[in-house]
Amino acid sequence: MTDPIAALRSLFVERCRTDLDELGRLLERRDVAGVGDIVHRIAGAAGSFGFPEISAAALVVDQQIRNNEEAREADLEQLLGLLAELEA
């Protein structure tokens, strides 16, 4: 029997690859709202697809942005690193 979530998980991973590239562009442009939109979506979905570490890292950055704080570089790097690991 196949995992019914496997196809959705695969789509999520593909989307994260695209998001990783887009986050890089948005961070270069200092587009906080754009970064916030992507990070918020990742924070909500990652845990559902079996990636709790990504969800937790995204949630930290999401909360910083939603509190009108500048996202800490270390927290962004952690999230970007976890997303990059999905490519492996």
Residue frames as qw, qx, qy, qz and C-alpha x, y, z in Angstrom:
[[0.000, 0.889, 0.458, 0.000, 0.00, 0.00, 0.00],
 [0.432, 0.389, -0.015, 0.814, 1.37, 3.43, -0.92],
 [0.204, -0.428, -0.416, 0.776, 1.46, 6.45, 1.33],
 [0.225, 0.785, 0.549, 0.178, -1.48, 8.69, 0.30],
 [0.161, -0.945, -0.012, 0.285, 0.44, 11.75, 1.43],
 [0.678, -0.201, 0.392, 0.588, 3.58, 10.90, -0.59],
 [0.404, 0.568, 0.430, 0.575, 2.49, 12.79, -3.70],
 [0.154, -0.955, -0.172, -0.186, 1.61, 15.87, -1.66],
 [0.637, -0.652, 0.184, 0.368, 4.88, 15.61, 0.25],
 [0.640, 0.116, 0.414, 0.636, 6.74, 15.48, -3.05],
 [0.180, 0.792, 0.334, 0.479, 4.94, 18.61, -4.27],
 [0.420, -0.905, -0.042, 0.062, 5.76, 20.35, -0.99],
 [0.692, -0.376, 0.296, 0.541, 9.46, 19.53, -1.39],
 [0.479, 0.432, 0.421, 0.638, 9.40, 20.85, -4.97],
 [0.072, -0.918, -0.254, -0.297, 7.71, 24.02, -3.79],
 [0.586, -0.755, 0.076, 0.286, 10.35, 24.45, -1.08],
 [0.661, -0.011, 0.343, 0.667, 13.07, 24.30, -3.73],
 [0.208, 0.682, 0.360, 0.602, 11.36, 27.11, -5.59],
 [0.387, -0.900, -0.181, -0.081, 10.79, 28.98, -2.34],
 [0.709, -0.448, 0.102, 0.536, 14.47, 28.73, -1.45],
 [0.460, 0.258, 0.333, 0.782, 15.42, 30.49, -4.67],
 [0.081, -0.785, -0.359, -0.498, 12.69, 33.08, -4.23],
 [0.575, -0.779, -0.160, 0.192, 13.67, 33.73, -0.61],
 [0.639, -0.182, 0.164, 0.729, 17.21, 34.47, -1.77],
 [0.218, 0.478, 0.364, 0.769, 15.92, 37.04, -4.26],
 [0.335, -0.826, -0.349, -0.288, 13.53, 38.58, -1.75],
 [0.662, -0.618, -0.095, 0.414, 16.23, 38.85, 0.91],
 [0.516, 0.069, 0.223, 0.824, 18.54, 40.60, -1.56],
 [0.015, -0.564, -0.353, -0.746, 15.78, 43.12, -2.26],
 [0.028, -0.026, -0.607, 0.794, 14.94, 43.37, 1.46],
 [0.513, -0.247, -0.407, -0.714, 11.31, 42.50, 0.66],
 [0.161, -0.145, 0.799, -0.561, 10.18, 41.70, 4.20],
 [0.694, 0.165, 0.236, -0.660, 6.53, 41.21, 3.22],
 [0.752, 0.367, -0.470, -0.283, 7.45, 38.73, 0.48],
 [0.279, 0.298, -0.860, 0.307, 9.74, 36.80, 2.82],
 [0.373, -0.064, 0.616, -0.691, 7.02, 36.81, 5.44],
 [0.785, 0.206, -0.067, -0.581, 4.44, 35.37, 3.05],
 [0.697, 0.320, -0.640, -0.058, 6.67, 32.45, 2.04],
 [0.145, 0.262, -0.812, 0.502, 7.91, 31.75, 5.56],
 [0.547, -0.042, 0.409, -0.729, 4.38, 31.81, 6.96],
 [0.847, 0.216, -0.242, -0.421, 3.21, 29.25, 4.39],
 [0.566, 0.327, -0.736, 0.176, 6.20, 27.01, 5.06],
 [0.136, -0.248, 0.704, -0.652, 5.68, 27.24, 8.82],
 [0.698, 0.036, 0.262, -0.666, 2.10, 26.07, 8.42],
 [0.872, 0.300, -0.228, -0.311, 2.69, 23.26, 5.95],
 [0.340, 0.546, -0.756, 0.123, 6.07, 21.72, 6.75],
 [0.339, -0.240, 0.791, -0.450, 5.00, 19.88, 9.88],
 [0.801, 0.232, 0.239, -0.497, 2.03, 18.35, 8.08],
 [0.807, 0.502, -0.293, -0.106, 4.38, 16.75, 5.56],
 [0.944, -0.209, -0.100, 0.236, 6.84, 15.35, 8.08],
 [0.541, 0.405, -0.177, 0.715, 9.31, 18.22, 8.36],
 [0.448, -0.818, -0.349, 0.090, 8.89, 19.51, 11.94],
 [0.555, -0.380, 0.029, 0.740, 12.36, 21.10, 12.06],
 [0.200, 0.285, 0.395, 0.850, 11.58, 23.19, 8.99],
 [0.282, -0.745, -0.509, -0.328, 8.22, 24.15, 10.45],
 [0.561, -0.694, -0.247, 0.379, 9.81, 25.22, 13.74],
 [0.464, -0.184, 0.177, 0.848, 12.57, 27.23, 12.02],
 [0.050, 0.457, 0.485, 0.744, 10.06, 28.93, 9.74],
 [0.386, -0.776, -0.492, -0.074, 7.81, 29.73, 12.68],
 [0.522, -0.520, -0.123, 0.665, 10.65, 31.53, 14.49],
 [0.245, 0.005, 0.326, 0.913, 11.29, 33.74, 11.45],
 [0.146, -0.586, -0.620, -0.501, 7.57, 34.21, 10.82],
 [0.432, -0.759, -0.438, 0.212, 7.01, 35.41, 14.38],
 [0.426, -0.369, 0.038, 0.825, 9.90, 37.86, 14.14],
 [0.089, 0.209, 0.472, 0.852, 8.49, 39.35, 10.95],
 [0.289, -0.652, -0.619, -0.329, 4.92, 39.45, 12.26],
 [0.477, -0.717, -0.313, 0.401, 6.17, 41.27, 15.38],
 [0.291, 0.944, -0.009, 0.155, 7.70, 43.89, 13.07],
 [0.546, -0.671, 0.419, 0.277, 11.18, 42.81, 14.07],
 [0.440, 0.645, -0.574, -0.245, 14.00, 42.26, 11.67],
 [0.994, -0.043, -0.088, -0.051, 14.45, 38.54, 11.17],
 [0.474, -0.710, 0.494, 0.162, 17.68, 37.45, 12.84],
 [0.440, 0.613, -0.601, -0.262, 20.33, 36.37, 10.38],
 [0.114, -0.276, 0.944, -0.142, 21.10, 33.19, 12.33],
 [0.568, 0.272, 0.650, -0.426, 17.43, 32.18, 12.25],
 [0.633, 0.640, -0.124, -0.418, 17.17, 32.88, 8.51],
 [0.237, 0.560, -0.785, -0.122, 20.35, 30.91, 7.87],
 [0.358, -0.077, 0.895, -0.256, 19.00, 27.97, 9.84],
 [0.663, 0.467, 0.404, -0.423, 15.77, 27.96, 7.81],
 [0.531, 0.699, -0.357, -0.319, 17.58, 28.37, 4.49],
 [0.005, -0.463, 0.886, -0.004, 19.96, 25.56, 5.43],
 [0.508, 0.119, 0.797, -0.304, 17.11, 23.19, 6.24],
 [0.665, 0.618, 0.141, -0.395, 15.40, 24.03, 2.95],
 [0.331, 0.684, -0.610, -0.224, 18.66, 23.47, 1.09],
 [0.297, -0.261, 0.912, -0.112, 18.94, 20.01, 2.68],
 [0.716, 0.367, 0.462, -0.374, 15.70, 19.05, 0.94],
 [0.551, 0.703, -0.326, -0.310, 17.53, 19.37, -2.38],
 [0.073, -0.518, 0.852, 0.025, 19.97, 16.63, -1.42]]
